[in-house]
Amino acid sequence: MTAQVTGSIISGTLQSADLIPAFTAELKRQIGDDWEASGHADLLLDSDAMAKNPRQMTEGELTEQVNALLDALNDPDFGPPFCTFGAHEGDGADFGWWPCVSWLEDNVTDGEVLKVSDLSEVPDHWGQYVMLVNDHGNVTLYAPAREWQEVWSVV
């Protein structure tokens, strides 16, 4: 299984020629060693070719490739749980995995995630994600394990 981290993958640029290799590498990391057999193999091969020769492509072609990579990275099977891949809401030139608290709240409403203010409130039988919101409004996502394992935190 691929280790999952939140935060930046690439920052400080909006140039497609810079974004394509970074997004391609991240998609390969998410898929794992068998990326050539994945449903994204053609996209990744095209991206590798564009990354090697970006000047042979129009800006429209490069932008289209960036968007295709963004779409692929937002597959629900990729990335940390309850995170999306894209630009940071406070910095449009900072791309990576960002926690999506509203998505998590939707799953609380659906009963798939338990929302608590202290881990002692979690029933013994609970085996799904837990959203802990402290008295300061900080949100921490926990995954079930022998001991609750922190997945990510938003302060």
Residue pairs with C-beta under 8 A, 6 or more apart in sequence:
2 29
2 30
2 32
4 79
4 80
4 81
4 97
4 151
5 80
5 97
6 80
6 83
6 96
6 97
6 98
6 99
6 152
7 96
7 97
8 88
8 94
8 95
8 96
9 22
9 23
9 26
9 85
9 95
9 96
9 97
10 18
10 19
10 22
10 23
10 94
10 95
10 96
11 91
11 93
11 94
11 95
11 96
12 93
12 94
13 19
13 93
14 92
14 93
16 54
16 59
16 62
16 63
16 65
16 66
17 51
17 54
17 62
19 66
19 69
19 95
20 47
20 50
20 51
20 54
20 62
20 65
20 66
20 69
21 47
21 51
22 95
23 47
23 66
23 69
23 70
23 73
23 95
24 44
24 47
24 48
24 51
24 69
26 73
26 85
27 35
27 40
27 43
27 44
27 47
27 69
27 72
27 73
27 78
28 35
28 44
30 73
30 78
30 79
31 38
31 40
31 78
35 41
35 44
36 44
38 44
40 72
43 68
43 69
43 72
46 65
47 65
47 69
50 57
50 61
50 62
50 65
54 62
57 65
70 85
70 86
72 78
73 79
73 85
74 84
74 85
74 86
78 85
79 85
79 97
80 97
80 99
80 151
80 152
81 129
81 141
81 143
81 151
82 99
82 100
82 101
82 103
82 104
82 107
82 129
82 141
83 97
83 98
83 99
83 100
83 152
84 97
84 98
84 100
84 103
85 95
85 96
85 97
85 98
86 95
86 98
87 93
87 94
87 95
88 94
88 95
88 96
88 98
89 98
99 139
99 141
99 152
99 154
101 139
101 154
104 113
104 129
104 131
104 139
104 141
105 115
105 131
107 113
107 129
108 114
108 115
108 131
112 128
112 129
113 128
113 129
113 130
113 131
114 122
114 123
114 126
114 128
114 129
114 130
114 131
115 130
115 131
115 132
115 133
116 122
116 130
116 131
116 132
116 133
117 132
117 133
117 134
117 135
118 132
119 130
119 132
119 142
119 148
122 130
122 148
126 144
127 144
128 144
129 141
129 142
129 143
129 144
129 151
130 141
130 142
130 144
130 148
131 139
131 140
131 141
131 142
132 139
132 140
132 141
132 142
133 139
134 140
138 153
138 154
138 155
139 153
139 154
140 150
140 152
140 153
140 154
141 150
141 151
141 152
141 153
142 148
142 149
142 150
142 151
143 149
143 151
